[in-house]
Amino acid sequence: MLKELAQKYEARRLNRDAVTVIETDTHTREDEQLVAIAAQTDANLKLARDALTIDTRENKTLERLKEIHRQARRHHDQIALSAATLAIIHFRARQLGDTAQPAQDVINRFLEQWRRAG
């Protein structure tokens, strides 16, 4: 029961955070930067999918995404930081399933919009 409550809480947080990151980036970044964020997010998610085909341990894949996030933060690379954040949110939302589907949906819409723009 406690694990289920924790997962519901995390799903709500991911749903909220996905919207917050995308709204903030959309209002503060230039179109070229948004295209770059979408491209890097796609690349990070592809890296995660590829890693899962080699090693099915999802925690190891999540750790790799977190390492990309740490590197972006260390280098003050805001585009890479946003892309890594969105990839982590998407990955965790996928793990949690239906309760976190809104997070995946909002990220997928963002990616689709800025893929077309690029």
C-alpha positions as CSV (number, residue, x, y, z in Angstrom):
1,M,0.0,0.0,0.0
2,L,2.8,2.4,0.9
3,K,4.6,1.6,-2.3
4,E,1.5,2.3,-4.3
5,L,1.0,5.7,-2.6
6,A,4.6,6.6,-3.3
7,Q,4.2,5.7,-7.0
8,K,1.1,7.8,-7.3
9,Y,2.8,10.7,-5.6
10,E,5.8,10.3,-8.0
11,A,3.5,10.1,-11.0
12,R,1.7,13.3,-10.0
13,R,5.1,15.0,-9.5
14,L,6.3,13.8,-12.9
15,N,3.1,15.0,-14.6
16,R,3.5,18.4,-13.0
17,D,7.2,18.7,-13.6
18,A,6.9,17.8,-17.3
19,V,4.5,20.7,-17.8
20,T,6.6,23.0,-15.8
21,V,9.9,22.3,-17.7
22,I,8.2,22.6,-21.1
23,E,6.3,25.8,-20.2
24,T,9.4,27.4,-18.8
25,D,11.5,26.4,-21.8
26,T,8.9,27.5,-24.3
27,H,8.6,30.9,-22.7
28,T,12.3,31.6,-22.2
29,R,14.1,29.9,-25.1
30,E,14.4,30.8,-28.8
31,D,12.9,28.4,-31.4
32,E,16.3,27.1,-32.4
33,Q,17.0,26.2,-28.8
34,L,13.7,24.4,-28.5
35,V,14.5,22.4,-31.7
36,A,17.9,21.5,-30.1
37,I,16.2,20.5,-26.8
38,A,13.8,18.2,-28.7
39,A,16.6,16.7,-30.7
40,Q,18.7,16.0,-27.6
41,T,15.7,14.6,-25.7
42,D,15.1,12.2,-28.6
43,A,18.8,11.2,-28.6
44,N,18.7,10.6,-24.8
45,L,15.5,8.5,-25.1
46,K,17.1,6.5,-28.0
47,L,20.2,6.0,-25.8
48,A,17.9,4.7,-23.0
49,R,16.0,2.4,-25.4
50,D,19.2,1.0,-26.9
51,A,20.7,0.5,-23.4
52,L,17.6,-1.5,-22.4
53,T,18.1,-3.8,-25.4
54,I,21.6,-4.6,-24.2
55,D,21.0,-4.6,-20.5
56,T,17.4,-4.9,-19.2
57,R,18.2,-3.4,-15.8
58,E,16.1,-0.2,-15.9
59,N,17.9,1.3,-12.9
60,K,21.2,1.2,-14.8
61,T,19.6,3.0,-17.7
62,L,18.1,5.6,-15.4
63,E,21.5,6.1,-13.8
64,R,23.0,6.8,-17.3
65,L,20.4,9.5,-17.9
66,K,21.1,11.0,-14.5
67,E,24.8,11.1,-15.4
68,I,24.0,13.0,-18.6
69,H,22.0,15.4,-16.4
70,R,24.9,15.9,-14.0
71,Q,27.3,16.6,-16.8
72,A,25.0,19.1,-18.3
73,R,24.5,20.8,-14.9
74,R,28.3,20.8,-14.3
75,H,28.9,22.4,-17.8
76,H,26.1,24.9,-17.3
77,D,24.6,23.6,-20.6
78,Q,20.9,24.6,-20.3
79,I,19.8,22.9,-23.5
80,A,21.4,19.6,-22.5
81,L,20.0,20.1,-19.0
82,S,16.4,20.5,-20.2
83,A,16.8,17.6,-22.6
84,A,18.2,15.3,-19.9
85,T,15.4,16.4,-17.5
86,L,12.7,15.6,-20.0
87,A,14.3,12.3,-20.9
88,I,14.4,11.3,-17.2
89,I,10.8,12.3,-16.6
90,H,9.7,10.4,-19.7
91,F,11.7,7.3,-18.7
92,R,10.3,7.3,-15.2
93,A,6.8,8.0,-16.4
94,R,7.0,5.0,-18.7
95,Q,8.1,2.8,-15.8
96,L,5.2,4.0,-13.7
97,G,2.6,3.3,-16.3
98,D,-0.9,4.8,-16.7
99,T,-0.8,7.2,-13.7
100,A,2.2,9.0,-15.3
101,Q,0.9,8.8,-18.9
102,P,0.1,12.6,-18.9
103,A,3.9,13.3,-18.5
104,Q,4.7,11.1,-21.4
105,D,2.0,12.7,-23.5
106,V,3.1,16.3,-22.9
107,I,6.7,15.4,-23.6
108,N,5.7,13.6,-26.8
109,R,3.7,16.6,-28.0
110,F,6.6,18.9,-27.3
111,L,9.0,16.6,-29.2
112,E,6.6,16.2,-32.1
113,Q,6.0,20.0,-32.3
114,W,9.7,20.9,-32.3
115,R,10.8,18.0,-34.6
116,R,8.5,19.5,-37.3
117,A,9.9,23.0,-36.6
118,G,13.5,21.8,-37.1
